[in-house]
Amino acid sequence: FYNVSAVYTLTTKWVNTVPTFSDPSPTNGTLHKRRYPATNITVTDSDVNQTLVVNFFYGSSVTGPWTKAQTNTTSPTRTSPFTYKDINASYASAENTTYYWKVTAYDGLINKSAVYYFKTNAKPTIKSPSPSNSSTGVNLYHATNITIGNVDNDNALGCFWYSTTAISGPWTKAQQNASISPNGTAKDINASWMSAYNTQYWWKVTAYD
């Protein structure tokens, strides 16, 4: 006979979600990385109604000390996940060196951090020239050989150059050897420029890994 109703209210509990990191670049533990790589990280935070501050740091060990490299601040209207970039990475300037980088994400309540590292590649080495430096009495058209080493075990591109003028050049390319294996021997098998008797020549090798 009667239709009775009542209205009530309730408020749900708000729980802050912790920002999470994924897809670090360079991948953690990367070896043979070029110098000055940009460090990127994907940060996921479902609380998209909050401002998120992401900082990049660098240091010489996993525990620091840390120097700030870059700060990224997002607006509350951002999307999630979002990729943040340290576009400078000017600290990674030395060859064959391990660098540590740290990311922190602060959503106004919780500060999350993670540490990663990478190692830059080493310069190729050039050794064991044949004929040896300052050799005399060398036959005409003698092949010039060199050993190109690389502690990163990368293949290298070796180029031979010659000059009939001075140690400062000018230089003329004689031969190019592609994909020289680590500690492999590169050869200028032609050496057609070594054509005159009792003449001093200069030869140069460049190696690119």
C-alpha positions in Angstrom: 0.0 0.0 0.0 3.0 2.3 0.6 6.1 3.1 -1.5 8.9 4.2 0.9 12.4 5.3 -0.1 15.5 6.8 1.6 18.6 8.4 0.2 22.1 8.0 1.7 25.6 9.1 0.8 29.0 7.5 1.0 32.6 8.5 0.0 35.1 5.9 -1.2 38.6 5.7 0.2 41.2 7.4 -2.0 44.4 5.3 -2.4 47.4 6.8 -4.1 49.1 4.6 -6.6 52.9 4.4 -6.7 54.5 5.4 -10.1 56.2 2.6 -11.8 59.1 2.5 -14.3 59.5 0.4 -17.5 61.5 0.2 -20.7 64.6 2.0 -19.6 66.9 3.0 -22.5 69.7 2.2 -22.7 68.6 -1.2 -21.3 70.1 -1.7 -17.9 73.6 -3.2 -18.2 74.0 -2.3 -21.8 77.6 -2.6 -23.0 79.4 -1.0 -25.9 77.1 2.0 -26.0 78.0 5.1 -27.9 78.9 8.2 -25.9 76.3 10.7 -25.0 73.2 8.4 -25.3 69.9 9.9 -24.4 68.4 8.1 -21.4 64.7 7.4 -21.6 62.2 5.9 -19.2 58.5 5.1 -19.3 56.6 6.1 -16.2 53.1 4.8 -15.4 51.0 6.5 -12.8 47.2 6.0 -12.8 46.7 9.1 -10.7 46.6 11.3 -13.8 44.9 14.1 -11.9 48.2 14.8 -10.1 51.3 16.6 -11.3 54.2 14.3 -11.7 57.8 15.4 -11.4 60.5 13.1 -13.0 64.2 13.8 -12.4 67.2 12.3 -14.1 70.5 12.0 -12.2 73.9 10.5 -13.0 76.8 9.2 -10.8 79.9 7.1 -10.8 78.5 4.2 -8.7 75.2 2.5 -7.9 75.0 4.5 -4.7 76.0 7.9 -6.2 76.8 10.6 -5.3 74.2 11.9 -7.7 74.2 15.0 -9.9 70.9 16.2 -11.4 70.9 16.1 -15.2 67.3 17.0 -16.1 63.9 17.7 -14.6 60.6 16.9 -16.4 57.3 18.2 -15.0 54.0 17.1 -16.4 50.6 18.8 -16.1 47.6 17.0 -14.5 46.1 16.5 -17.9 48.9 14.2 -19.0 48.2 10.6 -20.3 49.7 7.5 -18.6 52.0 5.8 -19.3 54.4 8.6 -20.5 58.0 8.4 -21.8 60.5 10.9 -20.3 63.8 11.7 -21.8 67.1 13.1 -20.6 68.0 14.5 -24.0 71.3 15.8 -22.8 73.3 12.9 -21.3 76.3 15.1 -21.7 78.0 13.4 -18.8 78.7 10.2 -20.7 81.8 11.6 -22.4 84.5 9.0 -21.9 85.2 5.8 -23.7 85.1 2.4 -22.1 83.5 3.8 -18.9 80.6 2.6 -16.8 77.9 5.3 -16.1 75.1 5.0 -13.6 71.8 7.0 -14.0 68.9 7.3 -11.7 65.3 8.3 -12.2 62.9 9.6 -9.6 59.2 10.2 -10.0 57.3 12.2 -7.4 53.5 12.4 -7.6 53.0 14.8 -4.7 52.9 12.0 -2.1 55.3 9.3 -3.0 58.8 9.6 -4.4 59.8 6.4 -6.4 63.4 5.9 -7.7 65.3 3.3 -9.8 69.0 3.1 -10.8 70.4 1.8 -14.1 73.8 1.7 -15.8 75.5 1.3 -19.2 79.1 1.2 -20.4 80.4 3.2 -23.3 82.4 1.5 -26.1 86.2 1.7 -26.4 88.3 3.1 -29.1 89.9 0.6 -31.6 93.6 0.1 -31.2 96.1 0.1 -34.0 99.3 -2.0 -33.6 102.0 -4.1 -35.2 102.6 -2.1 -38.4 104.3 -3.9 -41.3 106.7 -2.7 -42.5 107.6 -1.3 -39.1 107.8 2.4 -38.6 110.8 4.1 -40.2 111.8 1.0 -42.1 114.4 1.4 -44.9 115.2 -0.7 -47.9 111.6 -1.6 -48.4 110.8 -3.2 -51.8 108.6 -1.4 -54.3 104.8 -2.0 -53.9 105.3 -3.7 -50.6 102.0 -4.4 -49.0 101.3 -2.5 -45.7 99.6 -4.5 -42.9 98.2 -3.5 -39.6 96.5 -5.2 -36.7 93.3 -3.5 -35.5 92.2 -4.5 -32.0 89.0 -3.8 -30.1 88.2 -4.7 -26.5 84.5 -4.5 -27.3 84.9 -7.4 -29.8 83.4 -5.2 -32.5 84.3 -5.4 -36.1 86.1 -2.4 -37.5 86.4 -0.6 -40.8 90.1 0.0 -41.6 91.3 2.5 -44.2 94.8 3.0 -45.6 96.2 6.4 -46.7 99.5 7.5 -48.1 101.4 10.7 -48.5 104.5 11.5 -50.6 104.9 14.9 -49.0 105.0 14.9 -45.2 103.7 13.3 -42.1 101.0 15.9 -42.0 99.8 15.0 -45.5 97.9 15.7 -47.7 96.6 12.1 -47.6 95.2 10.0 -50.4 93.1 7.0 -49.7 94.7 3.8 -50.9 92.5 0.9 -49.7 89.5 0.2 -47.5 88.9 -3.0 -45.5 85.4 -3.6 -44.2 84.5 -5.8 -41.2 87.9 -6.4 -39.8 87.4 -8.9 -36.9 88.7 -8.0 -33.5 92.5 -8.2 -33.4 92.4 -9.0 -37.1 94.9 -7.9 -39.7 94.0 -5.3 -42.3 96.0 -5.2 -45.5 96.7 -2.7 -48.2 97.3 -5.4 -50.8 97.9 -3.0 -53.6 100.4 -0.4 -52.3 100.6 0.8 -55.9 101.6 4.2 -54.6 105.0 2.8 -53.5 106.5 3.1 -57.0 109.7 5.1 -56.8 113.2 3.9 -55.6 115.0 5.6 -52.7 111.8 7.6 -51.8 110.3 8.2 -48.4 106.6 7.6 -48.0 104.2 8.1 -45.1 101.3 5.8 -44.6 98.4 6.1 -42.2 95.7 3.8 -41.0 92.3 4.8 -39.6 90.0 2.4 -37.8 86.2 2.9 -37.2 84.2 0.5 -35.1 
